[in-house]
Amino acid sequence: MEYAGRFAPSPTGPLHQGSLAAALASYLDARAHGGRWLVRVEDLDAPRVVDGADRVILGQLQALGLHWDGDVLYQSSRHHAYRAAFDTLRRHGAIYACGCTRKEIADAILGARGHLPAGELPYPGICRDGLHGKPARAWRLRVPPGIVRIDDRWVGAVEQDVAAVVGDFVLFRADGMWAYQLAVVVDDAAQGITDVVRGQDLLGSTPRQKILQTLLELPPPRWMHVPVVVNADGQKLSKQTGAAAIDTRRPLAALQAAWRHLQFEPLHAADVPAFLAAAASRWARRWNILPD
């Protein structure tokens, strides 16, 4: 199968150094394999979308020499595909309605454990056997028991007991929006994505996506989760932590910084095309990617 990778930014603001590191890794892996590199705008979360941010991001990619193949896909145009996948899961009895609020979930966990775990709260299955008179708020996947294993090209072997760590996770949200986990799986399959290269902040979501791919009989891609860029306080660099937009007036400097974050020595290049060509060659050697 021909290699196909993708970069999937959310249009909540311009690219910063953290998102550029993920974009560069994805781009180089595609070019080192002689494959296609696609761009998908993940604009499902309408309240967070900033008007015009998609055009800014695409302009930044072009200014940095990261030219994509084919048309840009917008998730906001894909509701029919998510509904079709949802209906398939529903016919197979793999999803159920949930009437729980966040407070009810937290109270149930606190009552059972005596404390709340750090991070994401695992859903305790309150509505697994029915709503018990509550109105439906969301729809959840009935997560099968067992360990999910991922062979990540950067991190190595990853195992997660999704049923225990996450519980039955949401596919259709209480605010009427499709959840990221369902949308990304459906879109990766529709675009023929063979390799997903993205930040390690999304590694914890990958076992959930593998479960959905199995239930929907979709081929799983290979995964590579690269280190995230952090600020001086050790926080992931993001728009929420005040990350500055990439200065596209100095594209080579921005690319060199992202390259160093990916744990490579600086490259000597006169311009952006020379840098990207040399970086793709170095990437291929680092990951033992053989030419076709």
N, C-alpha and C positions, 0 to 999 in steps of 0.2 A: 504494500500500500504506500502511495506517495506521502511523504512527510507533509503535515500541515500543522502549523503552530498558530498561536493567536495572542494578542494583547487586548485586554478587555477593561479599559478604564471606566470609572463612574464619572459622569459629567457634573461633579460637585465643585469644580475649581480647576485651575491649570495644573499641569504636571509639575511636580517638585522632584528633588533629587532621589527620593525614595521610589517614586513611581517610575522614574527614568531607569533606575537600576534594574527593575523587573522588566521594563520594556526592552532594554538593551540585551539582557540575557535571553529573552524570548526571541528577539530578532536574530541574534547571533546563532542560536541553536538552529533556527530554521535555515539560515543561509549556509551554515556549516554542513547541513544535511542536503543542501541543494533543493530544499522544499519551499512551500508557500508560507508566507507570513500574513495573517489576516488581522484585521482590527474590528472589534465588536464594542459598541458603546452600551454599557450596562446602565440603562436609564429607567429601570422599572420603578425605583423608589422615587416617585414623582415629587414629593415634598422636599427632597434633598437636591433635586436637579437645579442647577444654576443656569439660567437662560444664556445661551451662547457659549457655555463652557465646552461643549463638544467641538465647536469650530476652533476654539482656542487650542484645545488639546491636539486636534488634527494638524493645525498650523504649526504647533511646536514640533510634532513628529517630523513633519516635512522639513522644517528648518534644521533639524538635527540629522537629516539624511536618512531617517528611518522610514523608508517608503514601503507601503503595504501593497499586497496583491488583491485584486478584485475590489468589489464594493464593500463599503462599511456597513455592517449589520447593526441595526438598532433593536434592542430588546423590546422597546415599546411597540414595535410592529409585529410582535411574535405571540400575542396573547392566545391566538387560536391554537398554536402548537403546544403551549403549556396546558391549555384546557384539554386537548386530546390526550396528552400523557396522564393528566389527572384523572380523566374518565377511565383510562385503561387500568390504572391502579385501583380505582373505585370498583370497577367491575370484578376485579380479582380479590376484593375484600381487604386490600392492603392499607386503606386509610379509614379514618373515622373522624366524626365531628367532635370538637372540644369546646366546652363552655367556660373554661377556666380563665381567670384574670391572673396577672403576674403575682398579685398579693396572695391569692389562693394557692398558687403553686409554692411560693415561698413559705407560707404557713404550714402547708402539708409536709414539706421537707423538714422544716424546723421541728414540727411535732414528732416526726419519725426519727430524726437523727439528733435532735437537741442542738444543732448548729447548722449554719448555712455554709456550704462549700464555697471556696473562692472561685471566681470566674462564672462561667455559664451554669445556670441551675438545671440539673437533669430533671426532665419531666417525670413525675412519679406515677403516671398512668391513671390519674383520677377518673378520666372519662373513657377509658379503654372499653369498659363494658356498658357504656351508655351515658347520656347526659344527665340523668336523674333529675329531670324537670328544668334544667338550665337551658337557656337559648344557646344555639351554636354560635361560636365566635370565630373559630378557625378550624382548619382540617389538618390532622396529623398523620404521619406515616406510622404504621404499626411495625416497629423495628424488630427484625428477627434476632433471636439470641445468638451469641457467638462472637468470636474475635474476628475483626476485619484486618487483613494484612495488606500493606502497601509497600512496594519496592521502589523507594524514591531514589532518583538518580544522583541527588546531592546528599541527602540526609542518610540514605540507606534504608534498612528495614524498619517499618513503622507498624505497630499493632495498636488497635483500639477496640475495646468492648463498647460499642456505640450504645447498646441497650442500657448499660450501666452508667456510662459517663455522660451521655446526652439524653437518653430516653427517646420516646416517640417525638420526632421533631416536626415542626410546622412546614406544610407545603403551600397552604393558602392562608394568608394572614388575616387577623381580625379587622384590619383596615381595608380589606378587599384587594390586597395586592398579592401577586405570586411571590413565593419565597425564592431567595437566591439559589438555594440548593437545587430546586427543581428546574429553574430557568437555565442555569449553567449546564446542567446535564443534557437537557433537551437541545440547547444550542450547540454544544460541542459535537453532539452526534449529527445534527443537521448540517454542520459545516465540515464534517469529516475530519475533525481535529484528532491527530494521532499523538500529539505531544503537548502537554500543558506545562509551561515554565512560568512560575509566578513566585511571590514572596512567601516566606515561611510562616507569616501570620495566617495564611490560609491552609496550612498543613492539617490543622485539626478538623477542617471541614471535609477533607478528602475521603475519609472512610464513609461518611454519609453519602457522598456522591457515588462512591463505588457500590453501595447498597442499592441506590436508585438505578444505577446502570444495570445491575444484575436483575432487579425486578422488572425493568422495562426492556430487558434483553438488548441492551445497547453495548457496543464494544467499549471497554475502558481504555483511555489513552495511557501513555506513559507519563509519569509525573516527575517534575524536578522543582523543588522548592528552594529558592536562593535566599541567603540571609537578608533580613530587612535592614534598612538604614535607620539608625537611632540618633536622637539629639543629645545634647550635653548632659541631660538628666537621665539618659538611658531609655527614654520613651521612643516608641516607633515614630519615625518622621511621618507626619500626616498633616492634612489641612487643619485637623482639630488641635494639633500641637504647634500650629503657627509656621508650618513649613513654607519657605519662600518659593515662588515660582521659578522655574528654570529660566536663566538668562540666555535666550536664544541668540543674542548678539555675540555670544562667545560659545558657539556650539561645541568646538573641539575641547574646551576646558570642561564643559558639562559632561561630555562623553568620557573624558579621561577620569573624572571623579567617579562616575558610575562604574567604570572599568576597574578602578582600584578597589572599590567596595566589593566587587565580585572576586577579589583576592588574586588579582593579576598585577604584575609589575607594569609600570607606565610604558606606553608605546611611543616610539618616536615616529610622528607622522606630520606631514606638511599641511594636510587639510582633512576634512571630514571623510571624503571617499577613500583616501589612503588609510585613514585610521580604521574605518569599518572593514575594509578588505583585510588588513593585517590582523584585526581583532577576530574576525571570523576564522582565519587560518589558525591563530593561536588557540581559539576555543575548540576547534576540531582536534588539535593535537592533545589538548588537555583532557578531552572526553573520549579520545580514541575513536573519533568518527571517521570512518573510511569513505573515500569518494566512491560514487556509483561506478 
